[in-house]
Amino acid sequence: MSAVLEAGAEAGVKVMLNYVHPSSAGKIHYQFNMGDSTLVFDPHEVRVHDGRARDWDLETDALALVRSPAPDIDYYDEDEAKRVYWPQTVAMLKELTGADHVVMFNGVARTEGENPRSARAPARNPHVDFNEASYHIFACEALGEEEAERRLKGRFMGVNIWRPIKTVEATPLALCQSSTVAPEDLIQGMLAKAKGEPLSPVQGYNLAHNPAHRWWYFPRLKPDEALVFKICDSDHSRSQWTPHTAIDDPTVRAGAPPRESYECRAICFWNP
């Protein structure tokens, strides 16, 4: 694999990505044991560009790099993350998007180091977490059916918020520019926690290869930097569907600490 490429907007690295073959439609993605998944993988080498070389706007790019202080908490403690970090994230999202109401859900810490408590390993295939129908399910769970039905009549947007626990060197997150993703690249599949577990009522997408895809990452992302990216937008004229995956950065120094990160999901609502 290459080292850092030319400077400027084209700076980046070459990596292998575990795309899926289009025949993976309807296959099962086991979240806690990818080895059991029935997906048909189709690896391709791609160039991942340096996202720090340009500015990003959530509305036009479906991606934003937000600089905001991170609370000094134990992100591996789910209750503490919900109590302290989630309210701060709600305030940040309201300021970033202008949304009237924000619902948080589904937080998870990830590391490839010694696994503390409920942390998961980084996800290593390009995917979009959920389809639009899944956000209706999450809204009903968070708000109750009556309140969810009212809010879902207005515009709503599903986003992921990805933040380092420590400065990320190994296994950074790469994101595909949504404007380069064609609808037929998104292969809808089923989700389950592990083999033998019931299928989840929610569904998401895995990504099939398209040479038009343009990938980005943010080297040495720090805890006071967060990536906010769109998973869906009920206003279909706007950018959405941001595939993402962990990558192996070939420029990372030997002995770099394992990645530690925290991600959570949110639904931003605008009053109907």
Stockholm file with secondary structure:
# STOCKHOLM 1.0

chainA/1-272         MSAVLEAGAEAGVKVMLNYVHPSSAGKIHYQFNMGDSTLVFDPHEVRVHDGRARDWDLETDALALVRSPAPDIDYYDEDEAKRVYWPQTVAMLKELTGADHVVMFNGVARTEGENPRSARAPARNPHVDFNEASYHIFACEALGEEEAERRLKGRFMGVNIWRPIKTVEATPLALCQSSTVAPEDLIQGMLAKAKGEPLSPVQGYNLAHNPAHRWWYFPRLKPDEALVFKICDSDHSRSQWTPHTAIDDPTVRAGAPPRESYECRAICFWNP
#=GR chainA/1-272 SS CCCCCSSGGGCEEEEEECCBCGGGTTCEEETTCGGGCCCCBCCEEEEEEEGGGSCCCHHHHSEEEEECCCCCSCTTCHHHIIIIIHHHHHHHHHHHHCCSEEEEEEEEEEESSSCCTTCBCCCCSCEESCCHHHHHHHHHHHHCHHHHHHHTTSCEEEEEEEEESSCCCSSCEEEECGGGCCGGGEEEEEEESSTTSCEEEEEEEEEBCCTTCCEEECTTCCTTEEEEEEEEESSTTSCCCCCEEECCCTTSCTTCCCCEEEEEEEEEECCC
#=GC SS_cons         CCCCCSSGGGCEEEEEECCBCGGGTTCEEETTCGGGCCCCBCCEEEEEEEGGGSCCCHHHHSEEEEECCCCCSCTTCHHHIIIIIHHHHHHHHHHHHCCSEEEEEEEEEEESSSCCTTCBCCCCSCEESCCHHHHHHHHHHHHCHHHHHHHTTSCEEEEEEEEESSCCCSSCEEEECGGGCCGGGEEEEEEESSTTSCEEEEEEEEEBCCTTCCEEECTTCCTTEEEEEEEEESSTTSCCCCCEEECCCTTSCTTCCCCEEEEEEEEEECCC
//
